[in-house]
Amino acid sequence: MIGVDLIKLDRMKRSIERFGDKFLLRFLSPAEMLLVKNQKTAAGFWAAKEACSKALGTGIGRECGFHDIVLSKTERGAPRISLAAELLKKHNISDISLSISHDGDYAIAVVAIETSRP
């Protein structure tokens, strides 16, 4: 399963300027916020979580919330994604991959999920 999300950086910038950390905490944990260097990083993280929810086929909502999707970085700084144990089990997920990119006015994320047959 694959999910993709694209976000305009200006949208993220306006939300951060208007609501500050309160907005960021809506979709990021305190640990994830430590990884956010600027609005580009925040936009990439937003896109990653949206792309993941699309790959799951749920979207962000009751079944899968922003905080059920956890973002981190590898030792080399590459983005890494993990899911709450309940989602892993429910969707029989065996592997999950994430790519985030920025260009011009946009950030994009792609999430690929592999499942195992029960």
Backbone atoms as SQL, in Angstrom:
CREATE TABLE atoms (id INTEGER PRIMARY KEY, chain TEXT, resi INTEGER, resn TEXT, atom TEXT, x REAL, y REAL, z REAL);
INSERT INTO atoms VALUES
  (1, 'A', 1, 'MET', 'N', 0.854, -1.164, 0.000),
  (2, 'A', 1, 'MET', 'CA', 0.000, 0.000, 0.000),
  (3, 'A', 1, 'MET', 'C', 0.902, 1.229, 0.000),
  (4, 'A', 2, 'ILE', 'N', 0.490, 2.230, -0.781),
  (5, 'A', 2, 'ILE', 'CA', 1.280, 3.452, -0.903),
  (6, 'A', 2, 'ILE', 'C', 0.395, 4.652, -0.631),
  (7, 'A', 3, 'GLY', 'N', 0.949, 5.623, 0.077),
  (8, 'A', 3, 'GLY', 'CA', 0.259, 6.881, 0.324),
  (9, 'A', 3, 'GLY', 'C', 1.182, 8.038, -0.011),
  (10, 'A', 4, 'VAL', 'N', 0.605, 9.104, -0.561),
  (11, 'A', 4, 'VAL', 'CA', 1.361, 10.296, -0.934),
  (12, 'A', 4, 'VAL', 'C', 0.624, 11.518, -0.417),
  (13, 'A', 5, 'ASP', 'N', 1.390, 12.522, 0.034),
  (14, 'A', 5, 'ASP', 'CA', 0.778, 13.793, 0.408),
  (15, 'A', 5, 'ASP', 'C', 1.715, 14.929, 0.014),
  (16, 'A', 6, 'LEU', 'N', 1.116, 16.010, -0.444),
  (17, 'A', 6, 'LEU', 'CA', 1.820, 17.210, -0.877),
  (18, 'A', 6, 'LEU', 'C', 1.249, 18.391, -0.111),
  (19, 'A', 7, 'ILE', 'N', 2.111, 19.260, 0.394),
  (20, 'A', 7, 'ILE', 'CA', 1.652, 20.427, 1.129),
  (21, 'A', 7, 'ILE', 'C', 2.457, 21.644, 0.692),
  (22, 'A', 8, 'LYS', 'N', 1.767, 22.760, 0.549),
  (23, 'A', 8, 'LYS', 'CA', 2.430, 24.022, 0.223),
  (24, 'A', 8, 'LYS', 'C', 3.042, 24.586, 1.511),
  (25, 'A', 9, 'LEU', 'N', 4.309, 24.957, 1.443),
  (26, 'A', 9, 'LEU', 'CA', 5.018, 25.440, 2.626),
  (27, 'A', 9, 'LEU', 'C', 4.355, 26.659, 3.243),
  (28, 'A', 10, 'ASP', 'N', 3.776, 27.510, 2.436),
  (29, 'A', 10, 'ASP', 'CA', 3.135, 28.716, 2.954),
  (30, 'A', 10, 'ASP', 'C', 1.957, 28.385, 3.867),
  (31, 'A', 11, 'ARG', 'N', 1.263, 27.308, 3.577),
  (32, 'A', 11, 'ARG', 'CA', 0.153, 26.875, 4.440),
  (33, 'A', 11, 'ARG', 'C', 0.663, 26.542, 5.842),
  (34, 'A', 12, 'MET', 'N', 1.779, 25.823, 5.911),
  (35, 'A', 12, 'MET', 'CA', 2.367, 25.478, 7.200),
  (36, 'A', 12, 'MET', 'C', 2.865, 26.744, 7.900),
  (37, 'A', 13, 'LYS', 'N', 3.510, 27.619, 7.164),
  (38, 'A', 13, 'LYS', 'CA', 4.037, 28.858, 7.738),
  (39, 'A', 13, 'LYS', 'C', 2.927, 29.684, 8.382),
  (40, 'A', 14, 'ARG', 'N', 1.813, 29.840, 7.679),
  (41, 'A', 14, 'ARG', 'CA', 0.683, 30.623, 8.217),
  (42, 'A', 14, 'ARG', 'C', 0.121, 29.989, 9.485),
  (43, 'A', 15, 'SER', 'N', -0.011, 28.679, 9.504),
  (44, 'A', 15, 'SER', 'CA', -0.548, 27.991, 10.684),
  (45, 'A', 15, 'SER', 'C', 0.376, 28.143, 11.883),
  (46, 'A', 16, 'ILE', 'N', 1.673, 28.037, 11.649),
  (47, 'A', 16, 'ILE', 'CA', 2.638, 28.183, 12.747),
  (48, 'A', 16, 'ILE', 'C', 2.633, 29.625, 13.253),
  (49, 'A', 17, 'GLU', 'N', 2.602, 30.585, 12.334),
  (50, 'A', 17, 'GLU', 'CA', 2.576, 31.990, 12.746),
  (51, 'A', 17, 'GLU', 'C', 1.320, 32.313, 13.542),
  (52, 'A', 18, 'ARG', 'N', 0.208, 31.732, 13.153),
  (53, 'A', 18, 'ARG', 'CA', -1.067, 32.030, 13.809),
  (54, 'A', 18, 'ARG', 'C', -1.224, 31.322, 15.157),
  (55, 'A', 19, 'PHE', 'N', -0.829, 30.047, 15.216),
  (56, 'A', 19, 'PHE', 'CA', -1.102, 29.243, 16.413),
  (57, 'A', 19, 'PHE', 'C', 0.141, 28.757, 17.158),
  (58, 'A', 20, 'GLY', 'N', 1.323, 28.895, 16.577),
  (59, 'A', 20, 'GLY', 'CA', 2.569, 28.518, 17.234),
  (60, 'A', 20, 'GLY', 'C', 2.650, 27.051, 17.607),
  (61, 'A', 21, 'ASP', 'N', 3.234, 26.788, 18.776),
  (62, 'A', 21, 'ASP', 'CA', 3.436, 25.406, 19.229),
  (63, 'A', 21, 'ASP', 'C', 2.123, 24.654, 19.426),
  (64, 'A', 22, 'LYS', 'N', 1.054, 25.365, 19.724),
  (65, 'A', 22, 'LYS', 'CA', -0.249, 24.709, 19.893),
  (66, 'A', 22, 'LYS', 'C', -0.636, 23.978, 18.605),
  (67, 'A', 23, 'PHE', 'N', -0.376, 24.599, 17.471),
  (68, 'A', 23, 'PHE', 'CA', -0.658, 23.953, 16.190),
  (69, 'A', 23, 'PHE', 'C', 0.252, 22.744, 15.989),
  (70, 'A', 24, 'LEU', 'N', 1.546, 22.916, 16.250),
  (71, 'A', 24, 'LEU', 'CA', 2.492, 21.817, 16.048),
  (72, 'A', 24, 'LEU', 'C', 2.164, 20.621, 16.929),
  (73, 'A', 25, 'LEU', 'N', 1.748, 20.888, 18.169),
  (74, 'A', 25, 'LEU', 'CA', 1.413, 19.793, 19.084),
  (75, 'A', 25, 'LEU', 'C', 0.146, 19.048, 18.668),
  (76, 'A', 26, 'ARG', 'N', -0.624, 19.637, 17.784),
  (77, 'A', 26, 'ARG', 'CA', -1.813, 18.963, 17.265),
  (78, 'A', 26, 'ARG', 'C', -1.430, 17.709, 16.477),
  (79, 'A', 27, 'PHE', 'N', -0.269, 17.775, 15.800),
  (80, 'A', 27, 'PHE', 'CA', 0.118, 16.622, 14.996),
  (81, 'A', 27, 'PHE', 'C', 1.495, 16.057, 15.329),
  (82, 'A', 28, 'LEU', 'N', 2.236, 16.718, 16.204),
  (83, 'A', 28, 'LEU', 'CA', 3.566, 16.244, 16.583),
  (84, 'A', 28, 'LEU', 'C', 3.658, 15.996, 18.086),
  (85, 'A', 29, 'SER', 'N', 4.445, 15.005, 18.463),
  (86, 'A', 29, 'SER', 'CA', 4.745, 14.792, 19.878),
  (87, 'A', 29, 'SER', 'C', 5.850, 15.767, 20.276),
  (88, 'A', 30, 'PRO', 'N', 6.070, 15.966, 21.580),
  (89, 'A', 30, 'PRO', 'CA', 7.189, 16.818, 22.001),
  (90, 'A', 30, 'PRO', 'C', 8.537, 16.331, 21.446),
  (91, 'A', 31, 'ALA', 'N', 8.743, 15.022, 21.380),
  (92, 'A', 31, 'ALA', 'CA', 9.996, 14.478, 20.832),
  (93, 'A', 31, 'ALA', 'C', 10.126, 14.806, 19.346),
  (94, 'A', 32, 'GLU', 'N', 9.025, 14.716, 18.606),
  (95, 'A', 32, 'GLU', 'CA', 9.055, 15.057, 17.182),
  (96, 'A', 32, 'GLU', 'C', 9.307, 16.552, 16.982),
  (97, 'A', 33, 'MET', 'N', 8.748, 17.371, 17.871),
  (98, 'A', 33, 'MET', 'CA', 8.956, 18.819, 17.751),
  (99, 'A', 33, 'MET', 'C', 10.435, 19.182, 17.867),
  (100, 'A', 34, 'LEU', 'N', 11.200, 18.421, 18.623),
  (101, 'A', 34, 'LEU', 'CA', 12.635, 18.683, 18.752),
  (102, 'A', 34, 'LEU', 'C', 13.372, 18.502, 17.426),
  (103, 'A', 35, 'LEU', 'N', 12.788, 17.725, 16.520),
  (104, 'A', 35, 'LEU', 'CA', 13.394, 17.478, 15.208),
  (105, 'A', 35, 'LEU', 'C', 13.040, 18.560, 14.179),
  (106, 'A', 36, 'VAL', 'N', 12.049, 19.363, 14.487),
  (107, 'A', 36, 'VAL', 'CA', 11.575, 20.389, 13.547),
  (108, 'A', 36, 'VAL', 'C', 12.516, 21.591, 13.605),
  (109, 'A', 37, 'LYS', 'N', 13.174, 21.850, 12.481),
  (110, 'A', 37, 'LYS', 'CA', 14.109, 22.964, 12.394),
  (111, 'A', 37, 'LYS', 'C', 13.454, 24.232, 11.872),
  (112, 'A', 38, 'ASN', 'N', 12.434, 24.062, 11.042),
  (113, 'A', 38, 'ASN', 'CA', 11.767, 25.202, 10.405),
  (114, 'A', 38, 'ASN', 'C', 10.440, 24.736, 9.811),
  (115, 'A', 39, 'GLN', 'N', 9.764, 25.639, 9.120),
  (116, 'A', 39, 'GLN', 'CA', 8.457, 25.293, 8.543),
  (117, 'A', 39, 'GLN', 'C', 8.575, 24.221, 7.462),
  (118, 'A', 40, 'LYS', 'N', 9.724, 24.131, 6.795),
  (119, 'A', 40, 'LYS', 'CA', 9.907, 23.087, 5.788),
  (120, 'A', 40, 'LYS', 'C', 9.877, 21.707, 6.435),
  (121, 'A', 41, 'THR', 'N', 10.582, 21.569, 7.555),
  (122, 'A', 41, 'THR', 'CA', 10.590, 20.293, 8.268),
  (123, 'A', 41, 'THR', 'C', 9.192, 19.960, 8.779),
  (124, 'A', 42, 'ALA', 'N', 8.524, 20.946, 9.359),
  (125, 'A', 42, 'ALA', 'CA', 7.166, 20.729, 9.874),
  (126, 'A', 42, 'ALA', 'C', 6.231, 20.301, 8.747),
  (127, 'A', 43, 'ALA', 'N', 6.337, 20.947, 7.606),
  (128, 'A', 43, 'ALA', 'CA', 5.484, 20.590, 6.463),
  (129, 'A', 43, 'ALA', 'C', 5.771, 19.168, 6.000),
  (130, 'A', 44, 'GLY', 'N', 7.034, 18.791, 5.962),
  (131, 'A', 44, 'GLY', 'CA', 7.391, 17.423, 5.576),
  (132, 'A', 44, 'GLY', 'C', 6.838, 16.400, 6.546),
  (133, 'A', 45, 'PHE', 'N', 6.871, 16.722, 7.845),
  (134, 'A', 45, 'PHE', 'CA', 6.309, 15.813, 8.847),
  (135, 'A', 45, 'PHE', 'C', 4.799, 15.697, 8.709),
  (136, 'A', 46, 'TRP', 'N', 4.131, 16.823, 8.448),
  (137, 'A', 46, 'TRP', 'CA', 2.680, 16.793, 8.223),
  (138, 'A', 46, 'TRP', 'C', 2.371, 15.881, 7.036),
  (139, 'A', 47, 'ALA', 'N', 3.079, 16.101, 5.938),
  (140, 'A', 47, 'ALA', 'CA', 2.857, 15.304, 4.731),
  (141, 'A', 47, 'ALA', 'C', 3.122, 13.822, 5.001),
  (142, 'A', 48, 'ALA', 'N', 4.150, 13.517, 5.801),
  (143, 'A', 48, 'ALA', 'CA', 4.470, 12.124, 6.111),
  (144, 'A', 48, 'ALA', 'C', 3.330, 11.443, 6.857),
  (145, 'A', 49, 'LYS', 'N', 2.772, 12.127, 7.833),
  (146, 'A', 49, 'LYS', 'CA', 1.683, 11.527, 8.611),
  (147, 'A', 49, 'LYS', 'C', 0.417, 11.383, 7.775),
  (148, 'A', 50, 'GLU', 'N', 0.141, 12.364, 6.934),
  (149, 'A', 50, 'GLU', 'CA', -1.018, 12.260, 6.035),
  (150, 'A', 50, 'GLU', 'C', -0.813, 11.127, 5.030),
  (151, 'A', 51, 'ALA', 'N', 0.379, 11.031, 4.459),
  (152, 'A', 51, 'ALA', 'CA', 0.662, 9.967, 3.492),
  (153, 'A', 51, 'ALA', 'C', 0.526, 8.589, 4.134),
  (154, 'A', 52, 'CYS', 'N', 0.982, 8.464, 5.368),
  (155, 'A', 52, 'CYS', 'CA', 0.872, 7.193, 6.085),
  (156, 'A', 52, 'CYS', 'C', -0.590, 6.808, 6.285),
  (157, 'A', 53, 'SER', 'N', -1.406, 7.769, 6.706),
  (158, 'A', 53, 'SER', 'CA', -2.825, 7.464, 6.930),
  (159, 'A', 53, 'SER', 'C', -3.514, 7.073, 5.623),
  (160, 'A', 54, 'LYS', 'N', -3.073, 7.653, 4.521),
  (161, 'A', 54, 'LYS', 'CA', -3.632, 7.289, 3.208),
  (162, 'A', 54, 'LYS', 'C', -3.190, 5.883, 2.810),
  (163, 'A', 55, 'ALA', 'N', -1.932, 5.545, 3.090),
  (164, 'A', 55, 'ALA', 'CA', -1.449, 4.197, 2.778),
  (165, 'A', 55, 'ALA', 'C', -2.224, 3.146, 3.575),
  (166, 'A', 56, 'LEU', 'N', -2.598, 3.503, 4.796),
  (167, 'A', 56, 'LEU', 'CA', -3.394, 2.589, 5.621),
  (168, 'A', 56, 'LEU', 'C', -4.830, 2.474, 5.117),
  (169, 'A', 57, 'GLY', 'N', -5.256, 3.465, 4.345),
  (170, 'A', 57, 'GLY', 'CA', -6.629, 3.481, 3.848),
  (171, 'A', 57, 'GLY', 'C', -7.623, 4.047, 4.849),
  (172, 'A', 58, 'THR', 'N', -7.117, 4.723, 5.881),
  (173, 'A', 58, 'THR', 'CA', -7.998, 5.231, 6.931),
  (174, 'A', 58, 'THR', 'C', -8.144, 6.744, 6.912),
  (175, 'A', 59, 'GLY', 'N', -7.102, 7.448, 6.456),
  (176, 'A', 59, 'GLY', 'CA', -7.061, 8.888, 6.641),
  (177, 'A', 59, 'GLY', 'C', -6.851, 9.179, 8.116),
  (178, 'A', 60, 'ILE', 'N', -6.656, 10.445, 8.432),
  (179, 'A', 60, 'ILE', 'CA', -6.519, 10.843, 9.829),
  (180, 'A', 60, 'ILE', 'C', -7.912, 10.956, 10.424),
  (181, 'A', 61, 'GLY', 'N', -8.129, 10.266, 11.518),
  (182, 'A', 61, 'GLY', 'CA', -9.445, 10.277, 12.146),
  (183, 'A', 61, 'GLY', 'C', -9.460, 9.390, 13.372),
  (184, 'A', 62, 'ARG', 'N', -10.609, 8.799, 13.613),
  (185, 'A', 62, 'ARG', 'CA', -10.792, 7.987, 14.812),
  (186, 'A', 62, 'ARG', 'C', -9.909, 6.732, 14.806),
  (187, 'A', 63, 'GLU', 'N', -9.789, 6.104, 13.654),
  (188, 'A', 63, 'GLU', 'CA', -9.030, 4.854, 13.574),
  (189, 'A', 63, 'GLU', 'C', -7.515, 5.076, 13.608),
  (190, 'A', 64, 'CYS', 'N', -7.068, 6.187, 13.061),
  (191, 'A', 64, 'CYS', 'CA', -5.638, 6.506, 13.015),
  (192, 'A', 64, 'CYS', 'C', -5.468, 7.999, 13.220),
  (193, 'A', 65, 'GLY', 'N', -4.935, 8.373, 14.366),
  (194, 'A', 65, 'GLY', 'CA', -4.699, 9.781, 14.659),
  (195, 'A', 65, 'GLY', 'C', -3.259, 10.171, 14.372),
  (196, 'A', 66, 'PHE', 'N', -3.004, 11.469, 14.330),
  (197, 'A', 66, 'PHE', 'CA', -1.649, 11.961, 14.088),
  (198, 'A', 66, 'PHE', 'C', -0.640, 11.362, 15.065),
  (199, 'A', 67, 'HIS', 'N', -1.040, 11.177, 16.313),
  (200, 'A', 67, 'HIS', 'CA', -0.108, 10.697, 17.332),
  (201, 'A', 67, 'HIS', 'C', 0.057, 9.183, 17.341),
  (202, 'A', 68, 'ASP', 'N', -0.686, 8.484, 16.479),
  (203, 'A', 68, 'ASP', 'CA', -0.473, 7.050, 16.288),
  (204, 'A', 68, 'ASP', 'C', 0.671, 6.793, 15.312),
  (205, 'A', 69, 'ILE', 'N', 1.093, 7.844, 14.627),
  (206, 'A', 69, 'ILE', 'CA', 2.178, 7.778, 13.651),
  (207, 'A', 69, 'ILE', 'C', 3.363, 8.534, 14.263),
  (208, 'A', 70, 'VAL', 'N', 4.494, 7.857, 14.401),
  (209, 'A', 70, 'VAL', 'CA', 5.649, 8.446, 15.081),
  (210, 'A', 70, 'VAL', 'C', 6.803, 8.610, 14.095),
  (211, 'A', 71, 'LEU', 'N', 7.326, 9.825, 14.040),
  (212, 'A', 71, 'LEU', 'CA', 8.444, 10.130, 13.159),
  (213, 'A', 71, 'LEU', 'C', 9.717, 10.313, 13.973),
  (214, 'A', 72, 'SER', 'N', 10.817, 9.854, 13.408),
  (215, 'A', 72, 'SER', 'CA', 12.126, 10.025, 14.039),
  (216, 'A', 72, 'SER', 'C', 13.145, 10.122, 12.909),
  (217, 'A', 73, 'LYS', 'N', 14.401, 10.139, 13.292),
  (218, 'A', 73, 'LYS', 'CA', 15.480, 10.211, 12.304),
  (219, 'A', 73, 'LYS', 'C', 16.494, 9.111, 12.590),
  (220, 'A', 74, 'THR', 'N', 17.109, 8.607, 11.529),
  (221, 'A', 74, 'THR', 'CA', 18.183, 7.639, 11.687),
  (222, 'A', 74, 'THR', 'C', 19.450, 8.384, 12.120),
  (223, 'A', 75, 'GLU', 'N', 20.501, 7.645, 12.414),
  (224, 'A', 75, 'GLU', 'CA', 21.778, 8.262, 12.788),
  (225, 'A', 75, 'GLU', 'C', 22.298, 9.182, 11.697),
  (226, 'A', 76, 'ARG', 'N', 21.970, 8.877, 10.456),
  (227, 'A', 76, 'ARG', 'CA', 22.416, 9.699, 9.321),
  (228, 'A', 76, 'ARG', 'C', 21.444, 10.822, 8.978),
  (229, 'A', 77, 'GLY', 'N', 20.343, 10.928, 9.724),
  (230, 'A', 77, 'GLY', 'CA', 19.386, 12.008, 9.506),
  (231, 'A', 77, 'GLY', 'C', 18.246, 11.701, 8.560),
  (232, 'A', 78, 'ALA', 'N', 18.152, 10.465, 8.102),
  (233, 'A', 78, 'ALA', 'CA', 17.040, 10.080, 7.229),
  (234, 'A', 78, 'ALA', 'C', 15.765, 9.936, 8.060),
  (235, 'A', 79, 'PRO', 'N', 14.621, 10.286, 7.473),
  (236, 'A', 79, 'PRO', 'CA', 13.372, 10.150, 8.232),
  (237, 'A', 79, 'PRO', 'C', 13.004, 8.681, 8.426),
  (238, 'A', 80, 'ARG', 'N', 12.419, 8.406, 9.576),
  (239, 'A', 80, 'ARG', 'CA', 11.975, 7.059, 9.913),
  (240, 'A', 80, 'ARG', 'C', 10.553, 7.178, 10.447),
  (241, 'A', 81, 'ILE', 'N', 9.749, 6.181, 10.183),
  (242, 'A', 81, 'ILE', 'CA', 8.354, 6.213, 10.603),
  (243, 'A', 81, 'ILE', 'C', 7.999, 4.906, 11.300),
  (244, 'A', 82, 'SER', 'N', 7.182, 5.010, 12.341),
  (245, 'A', 82, 'SER', 'CA', 6.672, 3.819, 13.019),
  (246, 'A', 82, 'SER', 'C', 5.224, 4.081, 13.410),
  (247, 'A', 83, 'LEU', 'N', 4.536, 3.012, 13.724),
  (248, 'A', 83, 'LEU', 'CA', 3.111, 3.096, 14.045),
  (249, 'A', 83, 'LEU', 'C', 2.820, 2.508, 15.409),
  (250, 'A', 84, 'ALA', 'N', 1.717, 2.930, 15.982),
  (251, 'A', 84, 'ALA', 'CA', 1.237, 2.361, 17.236),
  (252, 'A', 84, 'ALA', 'C', 1.034, 0.859, 17.045),
  (253, 'A', 85, 'ALA', 'N', 1.307, 0.101, 18.092),
  (254, 'A', 85, 'ALA', 'CA', 1.211, -1.358, 18.034),
  (255, 'A', 85, 'ALA', 'C', -0.153, -1.835, 17.551),
  (256, 'A', 86, 'GLU', 'N', -1.212, -1.152, 17.963),
  (257, 'A', 86, 'GLU', 'CA', -2.561, -1.561, 17.551),
  (258, 'A', 86, 'GLU', 'C', -2.731, -1.494, 16.034),
  (259, 'A', 87, 'LEU', 'N', -2.172, -0.450, 15.410),
  (260, 'A', 87, 'LEU', 'CA', -2.276, -0.320, 13.952),
  (261, 'A', 87, 'LEU', 'C', -1.441, -1.376, 13.243),
  (262, 'A', 88, 'LEU', 'N', -0.252, -1.640, 13.765),
  (263, 'A', 88, 'LEU', 'CA', 0.593, -2.676, 13.163),
  (264, 'A', 88, 'LEU', 'C', -0.136, -4.018, 13.138),
  (265, 'A', 89, 'LYS', 'N', -0.749, -4.350, 14.265),
  (266, 'A', 89, 'LYS', 'CA', -1.453, -5.632, 14.376),
  (267, 'A', 89, 'LYS', 'C', -2.709, -5.654, 13.511),
  (268, 'A', 90, 'LYS', 'N', -3.513, -4.606, 13.597),
  (269, 'A', 90, 'LYS', 'CA', -4.777, -4.569, 12.865),
  (270, 'A', 90, 'LYS', 'C', -4.576, -4.682, 11.357),
  (271, 'A', 91, 'HIS', 'N', -3.518, -4.055, 10.844),
  (272, 'A', 91, 'HIS', 'CA', -3.277, -4.033, 9.402),
  (273, 'A', 91, 'HIS', 'C', -2.219, -5.044, 8.954),
  (274, 'A', 92, 'ASN', 'N', -1.769, -5.902, 9.890),
  (275, 'A', 92, 'ASN', 'CA', -0.762, -6.929, 9.585),
  (276, 'A', 92, 'ASN', 'C', 0.472, -6.347, 8.899),
  (277, 'A', 93, 'ILE', 'N', 0.994, -5.258, 9.430),
  (278, 'A', 93, 'ILE', 'CA', 2.110, -4.560, 8.798),
  (279, 'A', 93, 'ILE', 'C', 3.422, -5.244, 9.150),
  (280, 'A', 94, 'SER', 'N', 4.187, -5.555, 8.108),
  (281, 'A', 94, 'SER', 'CA', 5.497, -6.178, 8.317),
  (282, 'A', 94, 'SER', 'C', 6.634, -5.184, 8.095),
  (283, 'A', 95, 'ASP', 'N', 6.409, -4.144, 7.300),
  (284, 'A', 95, 'ASP', 'CA', 7.445, -3.142, 7.057),
  (285, 'A', 95, 'ASP', 'C', 6.785, -1.848, 6.593),
  (286, 'A', 96, 'ILE', 'N', 7.464, -0.735, 6.880),
  (287, 'A', 96, 'ILE', 'CA', 6.960, 0.573, 6.490),
  (288, 'A', 96, 'ILE', 'C', 8.149, 1.454, 6.132),
  (289, 'A', 97, 'SER', 'N', 8.026, 2.173, 5.020),
  (290, 'A', 97, 'SER', 'CA', 9.107, 3.034, 4.540),
  (291, 'A', 97, 'SER', 'C', 8.570, 4.431, 4.277),
  (292, 'A', 98, 'LEU', 'N', 9.455, 5.424, 4.436),
  (293, 'A', 98, 'LEU', 'CA', 9.079, 6.821, 4.280),
  (294, 'A', 98, 'LEU', 'C', 10.135, 7.579, 3.489),
  (295, 'A', 99, 'SER', 'N', 9.676, 8.449, 2.602),
  (296, 'A', 99, 'SER', 'CA', 10.551, 9.386, 1.917),
  (297, 'A', 99, 'SER', 'C', 9.889, 10.760, 1.969),
  (298, 'A', 100, 'ILE', 'N', 10.679, 11.777, 2.338),
  (299, 'A', 100, 'ILE', 'CA', 10.206, 13.160, 2.388),
  (300, 'A', 100, 'ILE', 'C', 11.127, 13.994, 1.510),
  (301, 'A', 101, 'SER', 'N', 10.528, 14.897, 0.726),
  (302, 'A', 101, 'SER', 'CA', 11.334, 15.778, -0.107),
  (303, 'A', 101, 'SER', 'C', 10.728, 17.176, -0.108),
  (304, 'A', 102, 'HIS', 'N', 11.581, 18.159, -0.342),
  (305, 'A', 102, 'HIS', 'CA', 11.157, 19.554, -0.417),
  (306, 'A', 102, 'HIS', 'C', 11.687, 20.141, -1.717),
  (307, 'A', 103, 'ASP', 'N', 10.854, 20.946, -2.380),
  (308, 'A', 103, 'ASP', 'CA', 11.307, 21.647, -3.572),
  (309, 'A', 103, 'ASP', 'C', 10.470, 22.906, -3.734),
  (310, 'A', 104, 'GLY', 'N', 11.149, 24.015, -3.840),
  (311, 'A', 104, 'GLY', 'CA', 10.431, 25.269, -4.027),
  (312, 'A', 104, 'GLY', 'C', 9.451, 25.527, -2.908),
  (313, 'A', 105, 'ASP', 'N', 8.189, 25.665, -3.270),
  (314, 'A', 105, 'ASP', 'CA', 7.130, 26.006, -2.326),
  (315, 'A', 105, 'ASP', 'C', 6.427, 24.796, -1.720),
  (316, 'A', 106, 'TYR', 'N', 6.942, 23.585, -1.959),
  (317, 'A', 106, 'TYR', 'CA', 6.212, 22.378, -1.560),
  (318, 'A', 106, 'TYR', 'C', 7.078, 21.379, -0.792),
  (319, 'A', 107, 'ALA', 'N', 6.388, 20.592, 0.024),
  (320, 'A', 107, 'ALA', 'CA', 6.967, 19.406, 0.663),
  (321, 'A', 107, 'ALA', 'C', 6.092, 18.231, 0.262),
  (322, 'A', 108, 'ILE', 'N', 6.714, 17.102, 0.013),
  (323, 'A', 108, 'ILE', 'CA', 5.986, 15.893, -0.373),
  (324, 'A', 108, 'ILE', 'C', 6.510, 14.718, 0.436),
  (325, 'A', 109, 'ALA', 'N', 5.628, 13.786, 0.725),
  (326, 'A', 109, 'ALA', 'CA', 6.022, 12.564, 1.426),
  (327, 'A', 109, 'ALA', 'C', 5.338, 11.370, 0.770),
  (328, 'A', 110, 'VAL', 'N', 6.073, 10.268, 0.736),
  (329, 'A', 110, 'VAL', 'CA', 5.550, 9.006, 0.220),
  (330, 'A', 110, 'VAL', 'C', 5.792, 7.944, 1.285),
  (331, 'A', 111, 'VAL', 'N', 4.768, 7.169, 1.585),
  (332, 'A', 111, 'VAL', 'CA', 4.863, 6.081, 2.543),
  (333, 'A', 111, 'VAL', 'C', 4.458, 4.788, 1.847),
  (334, 'A', 112, 'ALA', 'N', 5.298, 3.771, 1.989),
  (335, 'A', 112, 'ALA', 'CA', 4.987, 2.443, 1.456),
  (336, 'A', 112, 'ALA', 'C', 4.868, 1.471, 2.630),
  (337, 'A', 113, 'ILE', 'N', 3.782, 0.733, 2.629),
  (338, 'A', 113, 'ILE', 'CA', 3.518, -0.227, 3.701),
  (339, 'A', 113, 'ILE', 'C', 3.429, -1.634, 3.101),
  (340, 'A', 114, 'GLU', 'N', 4.155, -2.557, 3.725),
  (341, 'A', 114, 'GLU', 'CA', 4.081, -3.955, 3.333),
  (342, 'A', 114, 'GLU', 'C', 3.311, -4.697, 4.428),
  (343, 'A', 115, 'THR', 'N', 2.441, -5.587, 3.987),
  (344, 'A', 115, 'THR', 'CA', 1.667, -6.374, 4.945),
  (345, 'A', 115, 'THR', 'C', 2.021, -7.851, 4.792),
  (346, 'A', 116, 'SER', 'N', 1.781, -8.575, 5.861),
  (347, 'A', 116, 'SER', 'CA', 1.961, -10.024, 5.823),
  (348, 'A', 116, 'SER', 'C', 0.591, -10.655, 5.902),
  (349, 'A', 117, 'ARG', 'N', 0.445, -11.745, 5.259),
  (350, 'A', 117, 'ARG', 'CA', -0.839, -12.458, 5.310),
  (351, 'A', 117, 'ARG', 'C', -1.001, -13.118, 6.669),
  (352, 'A', 118, 'PRO', 'N', -2.198, -13.033, 7.251),
  (353, 'A', 118, 'PRO', 'CA', -2.416, -13.664, 8.567),
  (354, 'A', 118, 'PRO', 'C', -2.359, -15.181, 8.499);
